[in-house]
């Protein structure tokens, strides 16, 4: 089943992408939730016109995302966590903590755009991936220290 996404969906695609999904997923979840529309010929023509009109705006958004990625490359965050005697962390470091630490340094990034790829099991230096734009992703370094 071919659909056009109305919003960014992690693991599937970005807004205005034309993707193939299983019929049940499209009919029972994506379309009723308002995340997608059927890719009919009229909807494809509307999509092409919208993309053409939004091309200039998209270039500006990409340039802004690249500038933000350059600033984030130099940032190292400090995340405080409770650490036991064996060096293991109690609980876990979440994307919300990273988002809050970025906000404290003046970067307004939604926690849903941050992903931690390696498990954080103790104190040390780690990195998280930030998805700023469909073509711009960057890594943010963070250090876990004892509270």
Secondary structure, 3 states (H helix, E strand, C coil): CEEEECCCECCCECCCCEEECCHHHHHHHHHHHCCEEECCHHHHHHHHHHHHHHHHHHHHHHHHHHHHHHHHHCCEEEEEECECCCCEECCCCCHHHHHHHHHHCCCCCCHHHEECCCCCCECEEEEEEEEEECCEEEEEEEEEEEC
